[in-house]
Amino acid sequence: MLAGAKQGNYCIYDATANYKPLFESAIYDEAHSWLVEDDYERVDGRLLSGEIF
C-alpha cells in the first residue's frame, strides 16, 4: 500500500505483513516506480491511515 507519511514523504507498506514499512521516499514518482518494478498490483478501495497505525 502506498500512502503519504508524516513528514510529507511517501511510504509503501506490506498489507500482508501487518503493514510493515517497505520503502519510503520524498518523491511520489520514485515510490510509484518502486511498486511498478516489483510487480505489485493496484487494488481499488480506501483505508484510513488511522486504521493501520
Wavefront OBJ file of the C-alpha trace (Angstrom):
o trace
v 0.000 0.000 0.000
v 1.329 3.438 -0.963
v 0.435 6.196 1.490
v 1.591 9.648 2.462
v 3.833 9.613 5.517
v 4.024 12.221 8.296
v 6.908 14.378 7.032
v 5.485 14.682 3.524
v 7.182 11.521 2.328
v 5.500 8.606 0.606
v 5.710 5.224 2.275
v 4.943 1.749 0.961
v 3.528 -0.749 3.443
v 3.124 -4.517 3.116
v -0.526 -5.269 3.895
v 0.226 -8.994 4.142
v 2.816 -8.426 6.898
v 0.799 -6.298 9.343
v 1.549 -3.123 7.310
v 5.303 -3.323 7.770
v 7.045 -0.353 6.040
v 8.950 -1.472 2.951
v 10.087 1.701 1.216
v 9.950 5.475 1.797
v 10.706 8.387 -0.496
v 10.173 12.149 -0.604
v 9.214 11.817 -4.280
v 5.881 10.247 -5.279
v 7.129 9.083 -8.699
v 10.065 7.293 -7.069
v 7.743 5.409 -4.705
v 5.358 4.579 -7.570
v 8.262 3.311 -9.699
v 9.378 1.077 -6.832
v 5.931 -0.528 -6.842
v 5.913 -0.971 -10.612
v 9.394 -2.536 -10.618
v 8.320 -5.103 -8.026
v 5.195 -6.124 -9.981
v 2.650 -5.025 -7.404
v -0.989 -4.838 -8.490
v -3.396 -1.979 -7.925
v -6.265 -2.706 -5.550
v -9.231 -0.350 -5.541
v -10.560 0.827 -2.219
v -9.695 3.146 0.614
v -8.226 2.644 4.042
v -7.788 5.440 6.541
v -4.272 5.878 7.877
v -5.637 5.590 11.425
v -6.733 2.058 10.616
v -3.176 0.815 10.011
v -1.096 2.682 12.594
l 1 2 3 4 5 6 7 8 9 10 11 12 13 14 15 16 17 18 19 20 21 22 23 24 25 26 27 28 29 30 31 32 33 34 35 36 37 38 39 40 41 42 43 44 45 46 47 48 49 50 51 52 53
